[in-house]
Amino acid sequence: MLQINLVRENSQLIVDRLKVRNFDARGIVEKIIDVDARRREAQKNLDDNLAESKSLARRIGELYKSGKKEEAEKIKERTTRLKHINKDLQQKLEQYKVDQEDLLIRLPNIPHETVTPGDSEDDNQVVSESGTIPGLTDTALPHWELAAKFDIVDFETGNKITGAGFPLYKGKVAKLQRALVSFFLDKAMEAGYAEYQVPLIVNRDSAFGTGQLPDKDGQMYHIPSDNLFLIPTSEVPLTNIFRDVILEERDFPVKCTAYSTCFRREAGSYGKDVKGLNRLHQFDKVEIVQVVKPEESYKVLDEMVKYVGKLIDLLELPYRITKLCGGDLGFAASMTYDMEVFSTAQKKWLEVSSISNFESFQANRMKLRYRDGQGKINLAHTLNGSALALPRIIAALLENNQTENGINIPGVLVPYTGFEIIN
């Protein structure tokens, strides 16, 4: 959520920058400023009245002591009127605060000044490419056919048990998934991330804090009887560890990692992009989260992008880094880089990680602050990234490493799998 001071003092800048997202903010910003002006006026009147009431109370005491009871009673009539006025002002203030927040939460984060306009992923900027795309034969199979051939992912039984988008992993691919989780977690801890095991269900305050609510309300699985939500990513519980917390400057950088199962309704998804493992309702992912000082967040973003790139290099997969345009940027993010691996049999790039800097947007929602060296309390910056999401990594590993004899396992994973080939 944007800070009210920022909106008040930079209204035109916010309107202009949100146009990069194709978001017309002028009407909302004007309403926010209007409500804020009325709120501040009511607050000033209340403060003045309270000061007057305090002064009158002292005066009444002095009058009673000097025996001027009649004069004191007249002043008490004024204090009684002020109490009624103040009660009305307090009610108005509470409503103004509610109205102001209801408007503020409708504004997405401001894109970083280097984020370019665009309508969709087609307008994202390719920053770099790495690795060599393998040359497969014309008989190369997509991963869903390889899954059937080697009996390692059962989409039909998963559909029977739950529904589409909930595959059943079997045999060596089940072990490959477990190997990838262990490998990613080990690498994260080597890089200084502290491992957590997080709840898979969160409350509304947690989902609001990281920006999933109300923006992605329809994309989350909701448990109405308890008003709880299945997590779409462990970013949500990880970042909310620090909700309503004041960190000390010496605590930085805060680096967290967690493996979790993730749940997404993916409403509106259809067609070839959802075939096989391309888009699921339930999947496994290792997430990395950092909480840092504002002046360091973009340097940290670059470091996180490099870190995820090294993971993909170790898996020997060709990949590219894209910088998202305004129209493809997530609601809470100021800047995002996507990591995409090339799935050779499908002849397409598959997103396997998004690494985002949210600046103070999430921190303001969850009151995540820190005390600097001068004792001043400031909002922190938050960042997160997938490191990595498993389904499309599995898809690319199966497709890119298929041979006549079976599917080869990258050497870095063999100590974790205990086998070198799926056949």
Summary of the structure (lengths in Angstrom):
residues: 423
radius of gyration: 27.5
end to end distance: 50.9
largest distance: 107.9
contacts: 1371
relative contact order: 0.14
helix: 48%
strand: 21%
